[in-house]
Amino acid sequence: MPLISVSVDAFLVLAACILIPTFLVFRRQPQSTRLSLDNALSAVLILHSLFILYTVLVRWPPNIFQRLKIPLTAPSETIRAVLLQRAGLPQDATLPRPLDSLLTRLSSFDTRTHYVRFGQSVIQDCEHCTTFDEYAIFTAPRMALGYIRECAVAGIMTISGSGHEKWRTYAVGVIVGAFILEGYWLATTPIRIPHDGMNVFMWHDNLWLARHAFFLLLPLLIRLLPRAPLHPTPVPILAAAQLSLSQTHQRLSTARFVHAAMQRQPALRGAASEWWERQRAEGEIARADEGVRRAAEKLGKGIEEGAEGPAGRGWAKMRDVVRQMLEMLALAPPSGAVAVGEPGR
């Protein structure tokens, strides 16, 4: 015996079967990962699935012929008598206005074909509709609204950082294609009614069920598709580089005081003089070697000081490079005080 109704009880059982395992899995996750984007998308998927299941199980579109198990060709008076009998009312009782208006409309055979194509809700709610085009215009926004909502869900499931960004275009394309296909079937499929009026294929109800099954499976399919590799954000790397550059700048800023500090310490001053003297002696030996000079001239990097042509250009270039390096380090001595390979004078 159902507690509330068969459909509501079935939805509650399914909801419990989905929510309880989800809650247990969520409880087992570390505290630091519970508020992640992946868990948020899983929550959206679960809520969307519960909404679709609730719609299918509890809010099934009304169909007076299937509910009463009467033929589609039954006269309106017969339908009225069956309704009053099921409700336990006398035969001369008055039906609610929406039902009475529906039975009045069903007196036309064309309206019954529209009933199969567009469903009972459209026939009952659109009071001004009489032709196929009017019913189609009234139905299109209702049908499109569900597809628009599904596009929004697909956009959330393929949000940046989910790993499924590349599937967004395909998902939206599939949704638009399904909308066009359903509209085409609904508008062009011929309605066949048997002589006895029983077992009529209700196109609206079956397409409605197929649409919601599609809505239920599409987000789940997107979730199961392969994920693109996540590209690491450059922010931590840039922050570390900025910190390193800041520290290097501070050290270079204080390096300008090294020369003056060395001159105040006799030991450092002597060591610096000895190093410069050694560099000067090695430079003179290199410049005095004929093999080195010839090799430098062949390469266009002559090292003869004051010479014209390639030999002079090499010397000048070397001197400019050294001065630029010293200026960058804020260590450049006064002009004319430094020569390559010689200590500062």
SULVENQUI-V899248 format. One record per run of one state. SS is the DSSP state (hx for helix, st for strand, lp for the rest). FROM is the first residue (numbers start at 1). LEN is the number of residues. Records with the same first field share a line. If there is no record, write none. Layout:
SS = FROM-LEN  FROM-LEN
//
This chain:
lp = 1-5  29-2  34-3  59-5  69-7  88-9  106-3  119-1  126-6  158-7  189-14  225-10  256-2  265-1  289-1  299-11  329-17
hx = 6-23  31-3  37-22  64-5  76-12  97-9  109-10  120-6  132-26  165-24  203-22  235-21  258-7  266-23  290-9  310-19
//
